[in-house]
Amino acid sequence: MKARVHVMLKNGVLDPQGDAVRHALGTLGFDGVNGVRQGKVIDLDLADGTSEETIRDMCEKLLANTVIESYSVEIA
């Protein structure tokens, strides 16, 4: 079983990496990029039958800092 976790900074949390990417894109001539938010994707290869609740526990305890980050889970 496979799961994909998307982790992003919550709205209102400053994203210095995203700002650096936006600036670099402008420097490279890509006009019109008004904002960038950078996150991470975590692919999990899990034992069959792993519950979505277990995956959410993984996110809450380790994969996402829920104070400043939000996450979503896709199960394939």
Secondary structure by P-SEA (a helix, b strand, c coil): cbbbbbbbcccccccaaaaaaaaaaaaaccccccccccbbbbbbbccccccaaaaaaaaacccccccccccccccc
